């Protein structure tokens, strides 16, 4: 039996194919390959960088689907099914909208692959695939090491992706992760995580955890185990880390370079409305006082991050109900003033079956018929709903303005001058220079991208 794994692209540019220069290893497909019995031949095609060979013989196709890639995933599936090849779809989007995915696939798989994928393969070998397999969420990769041989010669960034935990204990209104995992975090064995690190050849690691710090004690156990490995790593974390100095010290000692941190907004009312609890905590107490330029208590938290030498990728979501064009301009000022190593200014997206989506749907504020991820007129980084204090076009324009200004050459040069973070070492300066150039390029290239390829092939 032969299994073909597919990582879909988002779509295409107006006048050319989109090639993702900032592409990283599709970890989920490496895990899926590792869960597949060794007698099954497995191949991987990454639609972000190579053409999918639809006419190459195969017995089963598995496609991982995110909301941004759903339209393209359905096109790929259609092309294979037209050739009589059965297609199974899984991933975050499929779990949130299984009925939609079922219209475009022979098999729908919800939940984590670890718990029923072997059953799917066994049924495929017998020619008895079922239409749907529902699996629970749970501990990542129990006794399973990612198959990384499939990533060779694909031109991925030279950083190894792996996972210690899945899920997050917080309940941010807009977050698809919260909806998928029901505010629960599942942690992998520290010993198995270390074994995975030792089994691959790089010292540069990216833990793709939704929030590696959601459980402080579990994170500390991991960091203690990382210290003797002499690795350098990044992940995603929450601001409440700054309230635990033991956690911070262990994190720095373990080789942490920094985190993607969801600041989301500098507006306290927006933070409260979205239930962004870690951003409202100071010394264990909820705060809500702001100043004229930004959220006041971010300042001591940011100084703690800098004191430990962490380079921060600040993530902001734009378009919350208290946001205005002026407040979003101040958000940009806040990011520039604090010399963040990187920053993402993302339009707030109503992901399906999240609390935010249901609220906007009830308020009749969704655009594109509510299914922006499939609509032929939707473009990447455009507003998909009606904000309260600006127009959708205003939101789209200010979002692009923030990305354009933050990633301008003069501001990249200005932001480098932070001795505690970006200039802390030649290594960190090199990372800053290389990745800022890359992300600047991708920011301008991807804005306004069309979803899908229209012809399917």
Number of C-alpha atoms within 10 A of each C-alpha: 12 15 20 19 22 24 24 26 25 27 26 20 18 10 6 7 12 19 19 16 15 13 14 17 22 18 18 18 24 20 20 21 26 18 22 20 13 9 8 13 14 20 14 20 19 18 20 20 19 11 10 17 10 16 9 7 12 17 15 20 24 23 22 23 24 22 21 20 20 24 25 29 28 21 18 25 24 19 16 21 16 10 11 11 17 20 21 24 27 23 20 19 24 22 23 21 15 20 11 12 23 17 11 19 24 19 21 26 26 23 21 21 25 21 18 17 19 15 13 19 20 14 13 17 15 8 9 11 18 13 12 17 18 15 16 13 20 21 18 21 24 13 12 15 20 22 17 19 9 18 18 9 7 15 13 17 12 12 16 21 23 22 22 24 27 22 25 26 17 20 19 23 19 23 22 24 21 21 22 20 18 15 14 19 24 18 22 20 19 18 11 16 25 15 13 16 21 12 12 13 8 13 16 18 20 18 18 18 21 21 25 26 24 26 16 15 11 17 20 19 14 22 22 16 16 23 17 11 14 12 16 19 22 23 23 20 19 22 21 19 20 21 15 11 12 12 20 21 13 20 25 19 16 22 21 25 21 24 23 20 19 21 20 23 25 25 24 21 17 17 21 16 13 20 16 22 17 20 25 21 18 18 10 10 7 13 16 16 13 15 11 9 13 20 19 17 18 18 12 12 18 16 14 17 22 18 12 20 21 24 25 24 21 19 18 23 19 25 31 21 15 16 22 20 18 10 18 24 14 18 25 22 17 16 23 19 11 15 22 21 26 22 25 22 24 20 22 23 20 25 22 21 17 19 20 20 22 16 14 17 16 10 10 12 16 21 17 15 12 19 15 26 24 19 16 13 10 19 18 19 21 22 28 26 25 19 23 14 15 14 16 17 14 15 27 20 15 21 27 20 16 22 19 16 15 24 23 15 13 10 14 22 11 13 20 17 14 16 11 16 25 26 16 15 12 10 11 18 16 13 14 20 16 11 14 19 15 12 17 18 14 15 15 13 14 19 15 17 18 20 25 27 17 13 9 15 15
